[in-house]
Amino acid sequence: MLELSDMRLFVRAMRWGSLSAAGRELGFSPAVASKRLSRLETALGVRLIQRSSRRLVLTEEGRRYLSHAQAILEDVAQAAADMASGSEASGLLRVTAPNALGRRWVGPELARFCDTHPRVDASLSLDDNVADLLEGGFDLAIRIGAADDSRLVSRRLAGNRRIVCASPEYLARCGCPVVPSDLKEHSCLLLHAAGAQTQTWRIDGGHGPRDVRVAGRLCSDNGEQIHDWALQGRGVAFKSIWDVAADIVAGRLVELLPGISGEQADVYAVFPCRRFLPARTRLFIDALVALFGAQERTLPSLAPMANANLG
């Protein structure tokens, strides 16, 4: 039978890099710690750690089991804490999000959440690459698109679409495209590998997607740089509505080709599939649902149009 104390020893051993140190922390002698680890491996029927005199090295099975064990022990600790303090949020809330979406929406809401819940500390990782929640130890990820990992749960926060936009200064200088094919005559800002001079934008005006080949002198692999160039009047950008909604409302950017947008890719909260979801995670997800829902209702530019002219 699996013992939580053996599982805890295994997790502590990998944290310290030493079975003896983990045993001392839990009150076991080195000999007892070694026997308990062997008992855990026997119960599981796999070797978790390759032992040497210098270091502990996880096997592939050990790497997978470590992720599950960490989640289980956190659930046990959180369940006990919830019973002691009701459903009050506490502990470190670790969140990962895409760069622009995180800076504009998740970060400010996370700070407000900590103001409301003084027993919560927060860590926000901004990365456009998709982080592994279990490997990274995150409580929550904000993602464009739902998770395709059976170990994770997705909760929709908001609809999302990409729009064509430019600054008033650029439009005064270069004119306004009327139909998608007009984009070929404009300087487009390309989110692409370095040195690329062209790109395909997939747009949809309600009659199915259509590829439009665009070109431009400026390209970057960073969406924030594309955003800055658009604000500076450097060209036409194809951006997520959540990246530019505030600029559209303030008039710093203008949505072009009304009714035309990129393919829908909604915003989701993604979190580990656990029986006991920590109160801090559950309540912060609820706060994000309220935030994005309120913005969808009040910002007309977030509502997609249809049946545009695709000439």
GULUMLUM-523334 format. One line per field, with one value per residue (C-alpha): residue number from 1; z, x, y. Coordinates in steps of 0.1 Angstrom, whole numbers, always signed. Each point is the difference from the previous one (the first is absolute). Layout:
! GULUMLUM-523334
num <- (NUM	...) .
pz <- (Z	...) .
px <- (X	...) .
py <- (Y	...) .
This chain:
! GULUMLUM-523334
num <- (1	2	3	4	5	6	7	8	9	10	11	12	13	14	15	16	17	18	19	20	21	22	23	24	25	26	27	28	29	30	31	32	33	34	35	36	37	38	39	40	41	42	43	44	45	46	47	48	49	50	51	52	53	54	55	56	57	58	59	60	61	62	63	64	65	66	67	68	69	70	71	72	73	74	75	76	77	78	79	80	81	82	83	84	85	86	87	88	89	90	91	92	93	94	95	96	97	98	99	100	101	102	103	104	105	106	107	108	109	110	111	112	113	114	115	116	117	118	119	120	121	122	123	124	125	126	127	128	129	130	131	132	133	134	135	136	137	138	139	140	141	142	143	144	145	146	147	148	149	150	151	152	153	154	155	156	157	158	159	160	161	162	163	164	165	166	167	168	169	170	171	172	173	174	175	176	177	178	179	180	181	182	183	184	185	186	187	188	189	190	191	192	193	194	195	196	197	198	199	200	201	202	203	204	205	206	207	208	209	210	211	212	213	214	215	216	217	218	219	220	221	222	223	224	225	226	227	228	229	230	231	232	233	234	235	236	237	238	239	240	241	242	243	244	245	246	247	248	249	250	251	252	253	254	255	256	257	258	259	260	261	262	263	264	265	266	267	268	269	270	271	272	273	274	275	276	277	278	279	280	281	282	283	284	285	286	287	288	289	290	291	292	293	294	295	296	297	298	299	300	301	302	303	304	305	306	307	308	309	310	311) .
pz <- (+0	-9	+30	-2	+22	-26	-28	+20	+6	-38	-8	+27	-12	-35	+15	+20	-24	+30	+15	+33	+2	-8	+27	+26	-8	+5	+31	-17	+2	-33	+2	+6	-28	-24	+10	-3	-35	-10	+15	-22	-31	+8	+5	-34	-18	-15	+8	+7	+7	-13	+31	+1	+26	-13	-12	-5	-36	-9	-24	-26	+23	+29	-19	-8	+36	+15	-18	+13	+35	+3	-10	+24	+30	-8	-2	+34	+16	-16	+11	+36	-2	-14	+28	+25	-16	-19	-37	+6	-27	+11	-12	-31	-32	-30	-34	-35	-29	-35	+1	-13	+15	+33	+2	-10	+18	+22	+18	+12	+10	+19	+20	+8	+11	+25	+13	+7	+14	+23	+7	-37	-16	-38	-27	-36	-29	-33	-30	-34	+0	+15	+35	+14	+31	+18	-7	+8	+32	-12	+15	-31	-36	-21	-36	-34	-8	+22	+14	-19	+30	+18	+33	-3	+2	-21	+10	-27	+10	-31	-38	-20	-36	-19	-17	-26	+14	-4	+15	-12	-10	-23	-16	-6	-17	-19	-4	+14	-16	-10	-8	+10	-34	+7	+28	-28	-6	+37	+23	+23	+33	-1	+31	-16	+1	-5	-36	-13	-25	-5	+20	-4	+20	+3	+2	+2	-8	+7	-32	+10	+4	-28	-2	-9	-7	+15	+0	+21	+9	+38	+16	+35	+20	+29	-1	+24	-26	-27	+22	+7	-37	-8	+27	-16	-34	-16	-17	+2	+27	+4	+38	+26	+10	+37	-9	-16	+15	+22	-29	-23	+26	+7	-37	-1	-25	-25	-8	-38	-23	+24	+1	-9	+26	+6	+10	+34	+28	+34	+33	+26	+35	+1	+33	+12	+3	+37	+24	+24	-19	+24	+11	-14	-35	+0	+12	-24	-29	+11	+1	-36	-12	+15	-15	-36	+1	+10	-27	-27	+9	+1	-30	-33	-19	+17	-18	-34	-31	-30	-37	-9	-35	-9	-34) .
px <- (+0	+13	+8	-2	+31	+19	-13	+10	+35	+4	-11	+23	+29	-3	-4	+32	+19	+7	-18	+18	-10	-36	+0	+15	-27	-27	+16	+14	+35	+18	-6	-38	-2	+16	-24	-30	+10	+5	-34	-16	+17	-11	-36	+1	+19	+25	+33	-4	+36	+34	+22	+37	+24	-2	-36	-35	-11	-37	-10	-27	-25	+13	-4	-36	-8	+16	-25	-29	+14	+6	-36	-14	+20	-11	-36	+3	+16	-25	-29	+13	+5	-35	-15	+20	-8	-32	+3	+23	+26	+36	+35	+20	-21	+22	-14	+14	-14	+9	+20	-24	-32	+18	+13	-33	-25	+13	+27	-22	-28	+25	+12	-36	-6	+29	-14	-33	+16	+29	+10	+8	+34	+3	+25	-8	+21	-4	+10	-15	+12	-25	+13	-4	-22	+10	+37	+1	-21	-26	-34	-15	+7	-18	+1	-14	-18	-11	+25	+4	+15	-23	+17	-12	-34	-10	-25	-9	+6	-9	-4	+30	+7	+28	-7	+17	+9	+22	+6	-19	+34	+8	-35	+3	+33	-7	-38	-24	-4	-36	+2	+26	+18	+8	+24	+25	+6	+7	+30	-10	+17	+10	+2	+24	+36	+27	+6	-35	-14	-34	-27	-34	-29	-30	-31	-37	-29	-28	+3	+29	+38	+21	+38	+13	+37	+14	+35	+19	+34	-3	-3	+5	-4	-15	-36	+6	+24	-26	-24	+24	+7	-37	-4	+29	-17	+25	-26	-30	-2	-20	-5	-21	-29	+10	+34	-13	-36	+11	+18	-31	-23	+25	+4	+38	-8	-28	-16	+2	-22	-30	-15	+33	+20	+24	-12	-16	+23	-16	+18	+0	+11	+19	+8	+9	-28	-2	-27	+9	+6	+18	-23	+25	-2	-37	-7	+25	-16	-34	+16	+13	-34	-16	+27	-1	-38	-5	+24	-18	-33	+14	+24	-19	+33	+1	-32	+8	-19	-10	-6	+27	+11	+28	+7) .
py <- (+0	+35	+22	+38	+2	-20	+22	+31	-14	-5	+35	+15	-21	+15	+35	-3	-23	-22	-30	+4	+37	-8	-27	+24	+26	-27	-16	-31	-15	-4	-38	+4	+26	-24	-28	+22	+11	-37	-7	+27	-13	-36	+11	+19	-28	+25	+16	+37	+10	-11	+3	+8	+12	+36	+7	-12	-3	-5	-28	+8	-17	+20	+33	-8	-12	+31	+23	-21	-3	+37	+7	-26	+13	+36	-11	-17	+30	+24	-22	+1	+38	+5	-20	+21	+34	-6	+9	+30	+4	-3	-11	+7	+3	-7	+11	-1	+20	+13	+32	+26	-16	-4	+36	+16	-21	-28	+19	+29	-24	-21	+30	+10	-36	+1	+33	-18	-31	+10	-36	-6	+7	-1	-8	+7	-14	+17	-22	-5	-36	-25	-10	-34	+6	-31	+1	+38	-3	+25	+3	+15	+10	+25	-12	+9	-32	-29	-26	-33	-18	-24	+9	+36	+17	+30	+27	+26	+36	+19	+0	+11	+10	+17	+33	+21	+34	+30	+35	+31	+15	-30	+2	+37	-6	-32	-3	-26	-35	-7	-37	-27	+1	+37	-12	-10	+37	+9	-4	-29	-8	-36	-23	-24	-13	+25	+11	-10	+25	-16	-18	-16	+14	-23	+21	-7	+23	-25	-21	-22	+8	+14	+4	+34	+4	+32	+16	+25	+13	-6	-34	-13	-32	+21	+10	+30	+15	-4	+18	+29	+4	+2	+27	+19	+0	-24	-22	-23	-27	-32	-2	-18	+22	-4	+15	+32	+5	+29	+16	-4	+16	+28	+7	-8	-27	-5	-33	-5	-21	-2	-35	-17	-18	-29	-34	-2	-11	+6	+9	-28	-6	-34	-18	-34	-26	-4	-10	+27	+33	+24	+29	+25	-15	-4	+35	+16	-18	+14	+35	-5	-12	+31	+23	-13	-4	+37	+11	-20	+17	+35	+1	-1	-7	-34	-12	-15	+12	-21	+0	+25	+8	-23	+15) .
